[in-house]
């Protein structure tokens, strides 16, 4: 059974998808602008790149905060796990 996503999770997923898609949009516009002699190719590509980098930064910080709050480390490592490391 799939867990329902919170509003915060939906926004995170949307921003992550946008961050992945933006460089492709910039590359597509650059290629089409060169082929069809469209204006403003450099500002459009620079804007897409800047937004993608900025979203990446925001998402990394948000992800780190989320996982720092969620990770629970055992007080001691079980012996059977240590044995697998020694092999």
Buried (B, 14 or more C-beta within 10 A) or exposed (E): EEEEEEEEEEEBEEBBEBBEEBBEBBEEBBEEBEEEEEEEBEEBBEBBBEBBEEBBEEBEEBEEEEEEEEEEEEEEEEEEEEEEEEE
